[in-house]
């Protein structure tokens, strides 16, 4: 059993991941900004922790993460202003990584997106550019850290029922949020095969467990 902290704990992917992780015997804390979401989080089996990651310093985040074994970053500004996108998707994410290291929460799973990276190719006049830049910076920081990291790169997200099967590819497509949650579960249950990997994927034909067994 591991103690797992999930940032963005009321997000659609996180809310699907909580019961899977709890069902595997983990103790899950869902870090949420809005206390009104606490009851919904409790219903998934996770413990709500109210904290605004946008406002917390690295030191405060280190204190928050002390005692945890793993961190899942599934938070985001949700397409807000460029300033807030940078503040959450880049700056707060990076502070959480530094805090995880300081707190001894060595396992870190980042939910990114297919195509993320410095060469994301998004034109600067596209509103998505700010998000792409923020994720590129955050993912790069994580890759350069001493954490045991995995970066997940799902393509366009849907609300379809999870199939438990994906395809690893750099070609854009669609993937259900339920399958992303299953990938998070599998990565955290694994024996290290997923460590230091950036895994891009869509819905497909390969059982998720098989993706992380070789």
N, C-alpha and C positions, 0 to 999 in steps of 0.2 A: 504494500500500500504506500502511496505517495501523497504528500500534501501538495496540491496544485492550486495556484492562483491564476484566475482567468480575467484579464483586463478586457473591458468591453463585455462584461458579464451578462448584460441584458440584450445583446445583439442576437440576431436570428441564428447565426452559426453557433454561438456560445450556448444559447438556450437549448439547442439540439445536442450539443456535446456534453452538457452537464450530466444528464441522466445516464449517458453511456459511461462516462468516467466514474460516476458514483456506483453504477452497477458493477464496475470492475474492482470495486473496493477502495477507490481513492477518496480522500477527503478533499472536497472542492470548495474553494472560496471564489465567489463571483464578485468582482470589483465593479461597482456601479456608481454612477454619479447621482442618480435620482432616487431618493429613498422611497418614492411611490412605487418603484418596481420591485421592492423587496419581497412581497408576497408571491409574485410570479416566479421569482428566482427560487424561493423556498420550495415551491411546488415541483421543481425539477430535482430536488434533493441536494442542491448546492446551498452553501451558507452565504447570504448577501453581506458584502462589506462596502459601506458607503464611503467613497473617496473620489475626489476630483483629480485625476492624474494630470490634467492640464495645469493645475495649480501647485502640485506637490514638488518639492525639491528632491534631488537625488538622495539626500540624507533621510528625508521623510519617507521616500519610497523604500529605502533600504530597511528602515524600521518596519514598514508595512510588510515586507517580504521575508523578514527574519523568521526562520522556522519552516519555510517552504522548501520543497525539493525541486519543483518545476514551475515554470511560468508559461502561460499561453497569452500572446498578444493578439487579440481579435477586436481591438478598439479602433476607432477612427472618427474623424470629424464629420463624416457623412456628407461630404460635398458642400461644406460651409465655405466661408470666405477663404481666400488664399492664406491670410494670416493665421486663421484658426487651423487650417489644414497643416501648415508647417508646425504650428504649436503642438498639435496632437500627434499627427502621423509621423512626424520627424522628431521634434525635440522631446516630447514626453516619452515616445517609444525609446529613444536613445537613453534617456534618464532611467527608464525601467531596466534596460540591459545592464547599465553600470550598477544599478541598485541590486539587481539579481546576483551579480558577481560579488558585490560587497556582502550580501546576505547569505551567500552560500547556496543559493538556488541555482544550481549549475545547469539544469536542463531548461532550454528555452525554445519554444516553438512560436514562430512568427507566421501569421496569416498574411500573406502578401497577395500578389496576383500574377497571372501568366503574362510574361513579357516584361516584368519589372527589372530594373537595372539601369545603369548609367546610359546605356544605349537603347533606352525604351522607345525612341523614335516618335514620341508625341510632339507635334509642333507647339511652339511656345504660345501661339495664339489660340490654342485649344484649351478650354477650361480644365480639362483633365491633366494638363501639363503640371500644374502645381502639386497635384496628388502624386503623379509619376515621379517628380523630383523628390518629394518628401519620402516616398517609399524607397527610392534608390539610395538616398542618404542613410535611411534607417537600416535597410538590408545590408549595405556596405559596412556600417558600423558593427552590426552583429557578426558578419563574416570575419571581421578583424578582431573580434573579442576572444577571450579565453573560455567562453561558455560552450557547452555542448549543444550546439544549435541545429535546428532544422527550419528551413524556410519553405512554406507551402505556397505554390503558385496556381491556385484554381483559376479557371477561365470564368466567363460570365456566369453569374450565380442564378439559379432558379429555385422555385419552391416545389419542384417535383419530388415525389417520394424517392428515398435513397434506394439504390440498387445494390450497394456494396461492391460495385465494380467501376473501375476507372481505366483510363488510358494515359500513360505518361507521354506527353508530347509538348512541343512548343508551338503547335498550331491552335489558333483560337477556336473555341467551341462553347459548349455549355456544360455546367456541372451543378448538380443539386446541392443545396446547402447541407442536406442530410448526409450526402457522401463526403463533404468536407469535414463534417463532424466525425464521421467514421474514420477518416484519415487521421485526424487529431488523436482520436482514441488509439488507433493502431500504432502511431508513432510513439505515443507515451507508454504503450504497453510493450514495446519492442526491446530488443537486446542491444541496441546501439547501431543497428544497420542503417537507420535513417539519419544518424548524426553527421553533421557537416555536409548536408545535401540540400540543394534547392530543387524541389520536386514540382514541376509544372504538370498539370493534369486537367482532363475533361472527363465527363461520363464516358465509360467504355466497356470493355469486355473482361478485363483482368480483375480477379478478386483482389480487394485492397490488401489483404494480408500477404498475397504473393508479391506485390510490388515492393514490400519491405522485408523480404526474406532472402534477397540476394543482392 
